[in-house]
Amino acid sequence: MSQLSAQSIRKLCEGETPMLSPFVNEKTVVNGMSYGLSAASYDVRIAHDLRLYPRQSSLAHTLEDFHMPDNVVAYVVDKSSLARRFVSAMNTLIDSGFVGNLTLELVNLGEEVVDMKAGDPICQIAFHWLDEPTERPYKGKYFGQTKAAHGVRYE
């Protein structure tokens, strides 16, 4: 696996079936933090207002929808500006073939309330090429999630 560059991410997002939608081709700053295409990742935004209390967790969802190609996998990574406030997004995998809205698992490990507004940057997505397209693209229980924070689903 190798991490995708800005150019590779852009190509996958501007094709016939965009990997991310909506896609912002450049770094954009809102409330002191950036979202959009970075050097080797993409910073996504929260789709709704959220108040995260100290030592509490919450589910959230992204403004962006995903349509993962069969030869790309991605990881949710913390944004450094939020990590410095002790807010972390659980670092989960976005499987090849996943289609839908991304639910994020957030935790506030700090001592202060953290308020987030719809459209604020929330985490980074790091994309990686597979050595070859998977023969088993994701079609599991979270496939096709709609714009909402979805709780756990058991098989």
C-alpha positions in Angstrom: 0.0 0.0 0.0 1.1 3.5 -0.7 -0.6 6.7 0.4 -2.2 8.7 -2.4 -1.0 12.2 -3.3 -3.2 15.2 -3.8 -3.1 14.6 -7.6 -4.3 11.0 -7.2 -7.1 12.0 -4.8 -8.2 14.8 -7.2 -8.3 12.4 -10.2 -10.5 9.9 -8.2 -12.8 12.7 -7.1 -13.2 14.4 -10.4 -14.0 11.2 -12.4 -17.3 9.8 -13.6 -18.0 8.3 -10.1 -16.4 10.7 -7.6 -14.8 9.1 -4.6 -15.9 12.1 -2.5 -18.9 14.3 -2.9 -18.9 17.3 -2.5 -15.2 17.6 -3.3 -13.2 20.8 -2.5 -10.1 20.9 -4.7 -8.2 23.3 -2.5 -7.4 23.9 1.2 -10.2 26.1 2.6 -10.1 27.7 6.1 -13.1 28.0 8.3 -13.0 28.9 12.1 -9.2 28.7 12.0 -9.1 25.1 10.6 -8.8 23.8 7.1 -10.8 21.4 5.0 -10.5 20.1 1.5 -7.6 18.6 -0.4 -4.3 18.6 1.3 -0.8 17.3 0.2 -1.6 13.7 0.8 -5.1 13.5 2.5 -8.5 15.1 2.5 -10.0 17.0 5.4 -13.7 16.3 5.8 -16.4 18.4 7.6 -19.0 17.6 10.2 -22.5 17.8 8.8 -24.3 19.1 11.9 -23.7 21.1 15.1 -22.3 19.1 18.0 -21.4 19.9 21.6 -18.9 17.5 22.9 -18.6 17.5 26.7 -15.4 16.6 28.6 -14.7 12.9 28.9 -17.7 12.1 26.7 -18.1 10.5 23.3 -20.5 11.0 20.5 -21.4 9.9 17.0 -21.2 12.4 14.2 -21.4 12.2 10.4 -19.6 13.9 7.5 -20.9 16.4 5.1 -19.1 14.4 2.4 -20.3 11.1 0.9 -17.9 8.3 -0.1 -17.8 6.0 -3.1 -14.6 4.0 -2.6 -13.0 2.4 -5.6 -12.1 -1.3 -5.4 -8.4 -0.5 -5.5 -8.4 2.1 -2.7 -8.8 1.9 1.1 -8.8 4.9 3.5 -8.2 5.6 7.2 -9.8 8.2 9.4 -7.1 10.3 11.1 -7.3 13.0 13.7 -6.9 16.7 12.8 -4.0 18.1 14.7 -5.9 21.2 15.7 -8.6 19.1 17.4 -6.1 16.6 18.8 -4.4 19.6 20.6 -7.8 20.2 22.3 -7.8 16.5 23.1 -10.6 15.6 20.7 -10.1 12.4 18.8 -11.9 10.6 16.0 -11.6 6.9 16.4 -9.1 5.9 13.7 -11.3 3.5 11.6 -10.9 2.0 8.2 -13.0 2.9 5.1 -13.0 -0.3 3.1 -12.7 -0.6 -0.7 -16.2 -0.7 -2.2 -17.8 1.3 0.6 -20.6 3.6 -0.6 -22.4 6.1 1.7 -22.0 8.7 4.3 -19.3 8.3 7.0 -20.2 8.0 10.6 -17.5 9.2 13.0 -16.9 8.1 16.5 -15.6 11.2 18.5 -14.3 11.4 22.0 -13.4 14.5 24.1 -10.5 13.5 26.4 -10.0 17.0 27.6 -11.4 19.2 30.3 -13.3 21.7 28.2 -16.5 21.6 26.2 -15.9 21.6 22.5 -18.5 23.1 20.2 -18.5 22.2 16.5 -20.7 23.8 13.9 -22.0 22.2 10.7 -19.3 22.7 8.0 -16.4 22.7 10.5 -13.4 20.6 9.7 -13.5 17.4 11.8 -10.9 14.8 10.7 -8.6 13.8 7.8 -8.9 10.9 5.5 -5.7 9.2 4.3 -6.2 7.2 1.1 -4.0 4.2 0.1 -3.7 2.1 -3.1 -4.2 -1.6 -2.8 -1.6 -3.8 -4.6 -4.6 -4.8 -6.9 -8.3 -4.3 -6.9 -10.0 -6.4 -4.2 -12.1 -9.3 -5.2 -14.3 -8.7 -2.1 -15.4 -5.0 -2.2 -17.4 -3.9 0.9 -21.1 -4.7 0.8 -21.6 -5.0 4.6 -24.1 -3.7 7.1 -22.9 0.0 6.8 -23.1 0.1 3.0 -25.3 2.9 1.7 -25.5 4.8 5.0 -27.5 8.0 4.7 -26.7 11.4 6.2 -27.1 10.6 9.8 -24.9 9.3 12.6 -25.6 5.6 12.5 -25.0 3.5 15.7 -23.6 0.0 15.8 -25.3 -2.7 13.7 -24.7 -6.4 14.5 -24.6 -9.1 11.8 
